[in-house]
């Protein structure tokens, strides 16, 4: 079943389109009334909040049509919302302050109990109105599910349009994309630092793969791995002081660690095979990586300081691109199954594996910082697209692109 | 009155350095019986006081060194079979011609660029393409070319020679290119 959770009338419609395929069993029905004053600002706050909540898979938006004008100071009549089977109602307003910034406020009501669940105000410049909406969605999500919301976090991804490559930083819903790097040569493997202020990535601008660390607010960047051969697959250690990278300076592709400020790398793997795609566990004690030491590419785990490795994947002959959930319980990766590349998730405690998609060219999974969603790249209708999915695969959303192929997503950390 | 107090509070919080949320405790709601949200304040990054918490400074990269001329009339591309980095006999002449040129021109450098077809992951393909470029590098060095004259790198599946998702296209893309710099 395909369900279009749309919002906002008129030209804004395309902007907020969320494609949800499959319906979960325990979605919370919530109505978001249009915010008073939002017709006069460039962002439709209520629609952004609703799309955020729906994309999480844990909420079902109730059409607020026919709602009287409500804001955070209203004492709304909840009976019509009860009739619409809404369990919760969010109301609010946006108003322009004397200094040109905007005050965005909301209040959440428990429709069933008739209870005020509190509210909040966010004062932001016009450029951050979407951020205010995402903060509201986060607050509602946390209030009603107990988990931290990820709607105010950011994602990085790469587009290819013609022969131009761009590294973008966007809101977690794929909107509000800003270019961090434009290049005539490929860019791959962006990786957020734990602080959310820096991206490491592989750029081919010097006509070979080298690893940069790039501070996105300033645009300052530094080459941290530009050794003889190829330099790729950066992964931040959780403390942000070093990265694991794949280098070929001694011949084959092997994993090294290098200080975030650059310097001399230290080799972590010692094999004659391919070792690449390192990723740290959240405690930094383990590195998961891909190796073909057993004859086909499989995911292995070793100590964060290198040494002996244990094989983690045993099903199939091609398992790559490991990603760990923040709680360390889940491993997402890509498996080749009958010639198709499919997103899988393994519960590490049991080694149970579930296939999450119906697509055939999945790539580059990355967990949301609350561990509830995975973002990945795939191919849909002949073009590359970004999707999010819940860990059970039931709720998926396609993020809007900017034209051209869109790929290599990495989900940033919680904002501090 | 209450509203003015609240506004001052909001402004003070905002001026204090970020677009943090402020609880709506002071907004009068008739028959208010609910509790305010407690716990962590979802805030901006705080890195740009008073300004946007989301601004990204764009950077424009420029392409590095262009190719220089190599030996005249000699092919520059070595093609490979699926999942293979074995140099096929028909490319031995190409390798030998470049080896002769590099031995005779000891100050010249080549970069061997390994490539794969489009199937599979980007980073894993980068490693597979590296195996192809290393195979060509070793072949040149076996023919007497100095190690310092040759660098083996990979583009993985990022720079296909031809577009297309069939075996004809795949075969044209599984290659190593010999580039003089």
Interface residues (C-beta under 8 A of the other chain):
Chain A: X72 X73 X74 X75 X97 X101 X103 X105 X107 X109 X110 X115 X116 X117 X118 X119 X120 X121 X122 X123 X124 X125 X127 X128 X131 X132 X135 X138 X139 X142 X143 X149 X152 X154 X169 X171 X176 X178 X179 X180 X181 X182 X183 X184 X185 X186 X188 X189 X196 X197 X203 X204 X205 X206 X207 X208 X209 X214 X216 X217 X218 X219 X221 X228 X229 X230 X232 X233 X246 X248 X251 X252 X253 X274 X276 X277 X290 X297 X318 X320 X321 X334 X336 X341 X363 X364 X408 X415 X416
Chain B: X6 X7 X10 X11 X13 X14 X19 X20 X21 X22 X23 X24 X27 X28 X29 X30 X31 X32 X33 X34 X35 X36 X37 X39 X42 X43 X44 X45 X46 X47 X48 X51 X52 X53 X54 X55 X56 X57 X58 X59 X60 X61 X62 X63 X64 X65 X111 X113 X119 X120 X121 X122 X123 X124 X126 X127 X128 X130 X131 X134 X151 X152 X153 X154 X155 X156 X158 X159 X179
